Amino acid sequence: MNRLITLTRSLVVTALLMLTPSAAVVLAQDDGDETGRHPAVGAWIGDATPQDPSDPEELYVFSQDGTLHGFTNFGPAVGTWEPTGERSLDVTFAVKLEGGAGLAMVRGSSEVAEDGQTVSSTYTVEFPAALAGTFPEGQLGPGTFEARRINLEPMGEPVAPFAPLPPGGAGASPGASLGASPPGAAPDASPAASPAA
């Protein structure tokens, strides 16, 4: 039951935001007032289960042409969105469920906040016939979804350089893929890290 609630929320988030961080172009991140773009256009970090802080966030991109791409907790999402007002929109998207279970359909209505930085949505999820023994037939819901815009930020001042990868590759220790050393760790004293004499 908890998995159903989590899946439903994730699908709702994807459907509500209709944002897809695929190879689609991330268009303007502004509120659209001066450019004529709908304020939903852009990249978003979404939460299909805002009442569950342990639920991982998802990524969405809404394109100016009405397409949506997303990376949900249950698989990639692709769909369409259409404005229903100055800051409101309806979305419909399909989520390709992991494990070959088929496509779940998410349908929702969303409202972008006046400042253009957040989205609130309600949605339903319809699971494929292959999961009829697990989920009832038809649209389940409604669920709630919240998202925040990904705004362009300047690169900050680095606090440390990337360190060389440890023996064994990037998966050898937490943070190794970014070359981070654990707090309090001694500098690398291996011969490879020492200057030649």
Secondary structure, DSSP 8 states (H G I E B T S, - for coil): -HHHHHHHHHHHHHHHH----SSS-----S-STTT---TT-EEEEEES-TT-TTS--EEEEE-TTSEEEEEETTEEEEEEEEESSSSEEEEEEEEEEGGGTEEEEEEEEEEE-TTSSEEEEEEEEE--GGGTTTS-SSEEEEEEEEEEE---------SS------TT-GGGSTTGGGT---TT-----SGGGS---
